[in-house]
Amino acid sequence: MAISFIKSGDGTISTFIQGKSYVVPTNHHFYVQILEALKKDDEVEFVKLANLKEKVESFAKDVVSGPAYTKLIEVKDDVVFDKGKELHNVITSKILDYIKEGLSPTSLINFLEKLMKNPSKHSVDQLFNFLEHKFLPIHEDGDFFGYKRVRNDYMDFHTGTISNTVGTTVEVERNTVDDDYSVDCSYGLHVGTRDYVMNFHGGDPNSRVLLVKVNPADVVSVPKYDSTKMRVCRYFVFEELDNKEFGINSTVY
């Protein structure tokens, strides 16, 4: 049976399917796909795509740990709310983009849940932008990856007292980390980008390059300027990379 609809001059699609009214504006994240479903008279696909609220909430319920948290997630007019408070628009938009493109938003939803536990407003507002700009991937569990260069004996260059062997969690008290994001170099654990590791200590050939994993809640200071590192209070040493060909010099763009 053909879908009954009307398409207004501005492109808005209005229809009534299975006892429910659907109004789809042109700025809907799935507008193009919805239009294709309409052309094919595919009610199932139309409803699945048009009901953005249910689609995002279903992802959240499947992904975010703990039913107590997922009950607090609400989607209104393409905006995600937590306990009635609007969440980070950049990440919310990216979650919707992932769904639209057929990519799993699991990593972003978990990232968002952990990020909202960070007490620093600046970190909450700026972290995702930094990761995106600096090409730092996000793991499925919501943690993100960064780089470090350490001495040949796995100790840090600055103090020579912090071991960074693979599988180690390195941690300091959060209140000992400088949270002034306008200061590039200061107290705290540093996690960097590819550029940071390539140039740190002149790219010492006798040092070691590590891939570390960071919980967004543990980021203390995201740099204000175009820096290549951030300060955190905890990270996990995930993997050791080849010092000469560690996926940085050999990166393909």
N, C-alpha and C positions, 0 to 999 in steps of 0.2 A: 504494500500500500504506500502511495506517495505521501511524503511528509507535507502537511499543510503549514505554510509559512508566508511571511511578508518581509521583504528586504527594503528598508527605508533608503531615502536619498543619501544619507551619510554612511550607508553600509550596514547598519544595525540589522541583525536577523532576529525576528520574533516568530516563535512557533509554540505549539502545544502538543506534547507527546506523553502518552500514557498517564493522563490526568495531571500533568505538571507543565507549567509555563516556563519557557526558556527565552531570555533576551540576551543576545550575544553582540556586544559592541565590537567595533573594528580593532580596539586595542587589547582584546582578549588574547592571551598568550597562544591560544590554539586556533585563532580565527581562520587561518588558511586551511588547516586540517578539517575544521568544522564545516567550512564551505564545501570542501570536497565530499564530506559525508552527506551533506544536504543534496548535492548533485547526484549522488548514488542512491538517495533515499534510504540510507543506512541509519535507522533509528538508534540501534545499539551503540554504534560508534559516535553518533552525534551526542547522545546523552552522556557517554563516558567522557568526551572531550569538553562538552559545555559545562558540566558540573565540576568546575575547577575546585571548589571548596571541598567536595568529598574526595577528589583525587589527591589533593595535597594532604588532607587529614589522614587518608588511608596510608600514605607513605609515612607520615609521622608516627602513626600507631604501630606500624610494622618495624620502624627503625629505632625511634628514641626509646631508651631503656626506662622501664618503670611506668606502669599505668597511671600513677599519680601525676606524672609530668604531662603525659599525652592528653589527659583530660583538660589541661589548661591551655592547650593549643587551639586557636580559633582562627579561621580564615574569613575575612570579609573584604569584598571588592579587591581581590588580588593582594591583600595585605595580611601578613601573619601576625597574630597577637599572642602574647604570653601573659596570662593573668590580667587581661584587659589592656596591656601595654604593648604598643606597636614595636615589633622587633626590627632589627637592622634591615633597612630597605634594600641595600646592595646585595646582601646574601639572600634575602627573600626572593628578589628578582632573579638571582642566579639559579636558585632552586627551581623556579618555574621554567627558566630557560632550559635547564638540564632535562626536565620532564618533557618539554616540548620537543627537544632534539633526540629523545629516546635514550638519554643517558641516565644512569641511576643517580638520584640525588642523595643516596644514603650517606656519603661522606660529608656533604654539606649540612644535612640535618643534624648529624652527630656533632659536627663542628659548631653549629649554632647553639646546640644545647650546652656544650662545654663552654663556649665563649660567654654565654649569658651568666655563667658562674664567676666570671672575672670581675673583681671589685673595681677595676680601673675603667672609667668611662672612655678615656682616650684609647685604650687598648681595644675595647669593644668596638669603637667607631672606626678605628684605623687598621686593625690587623689584617682583615681580609683584603683590603686594598693593597697593602704591602705585599702579601703573599702572591696576589695576582700579578702585580707589577714586577715582582722579582722572580716569577716562575717557580715558586716553591709548592710542590704537590701536597694534597691533603689525603691522608690515609682513610680507609673505609670507616675506622673507628672514630674519626673526627680529629685526631691529632694531625699535625703537619710536620713536614720534613725540613731540615735545615742542615748546614754544613759546619764542620769545625776542623781546624788544623791543630794538632798537638805534637808534643815532642816524640822522638822515636820510642821512648819508654812509656808512652801513653799518658804522661803527665802534662798538665797545662803549661803553657809557656810563661804565663805571668807570675805564678807563685811556685810552680814546680811541686805542688802538694796535692793536686786533685787528679785522681786516676780516672782515665777515660777508656777503660777496656770495654770491648763489645759485651753488651748485656748488663752494663752498669747503669744505675740511675744516679745522676749527679744532682744534688739538691743543696740549696742554702736557704736560710730564713728569708721570707719575702721582704721583710722590713729592712733587710741589709742591702737590698738592690735599689739603686738610684732610679726613681720613677720620673725624673725630669726628662721628658722626651726631647727637649731642645738641646740637651747635652749629648754629644755623640759617644764619647768615651768616658766611662765612669764605673762605679762599683756594680758588680753583678756578673752573672753567667752570660756569656755572649754566644749567640747563634747567628750564623751568617748566610749569605747568599753564595752563589758560585764565584762571583767576582771577589767577594771577601776572602774566600779560601785561596783563590789563585794568587792573591797579592799578599796575604798574611805572612809575615816574616820572610818576605821575598820568595815565597813558594819553596821554602827550604826542602831540597830533595831528600834529606835525611829525616824529615818529619813524617807524620801520618795524617791522612785525610779521613775524616769520619762522617757518616751520615747519622744525624741524630733526629729523634722524634720528640715533639713538644705538644703538651696539652695546651690548648688556647687559654685555659683558665690560669696558666702559669706564666703568661707573658706579662711582664711588668712595664716595659717601656718600648713602644714602637717609635722609631725615629721620626722627628718632625721634618727633616730635610731628606734629600735623596741619598740616604745612607745605605750601607750594605749589610747592616747587622742590627739586631735587637737585643734587649736585655731580658732575661727570664730568670725564674727562681728554681726551675727544675727541667731536666731533659733526660731522655733515655738514649744511650748509645746503641743505635740500631745495627750498624754495619760499618766495616772498614772498607774503604775504597782504594783502588790502585792509585798510588801517588802520582804516576805519570799519565795514566789513561783512566781517570776515575769518573768518566761520564761528564766531565766539565770541559776539558780541552777538546774532547771528541764530540761535543754536543752538535746535533744536526738541527738546523733551523729550517 
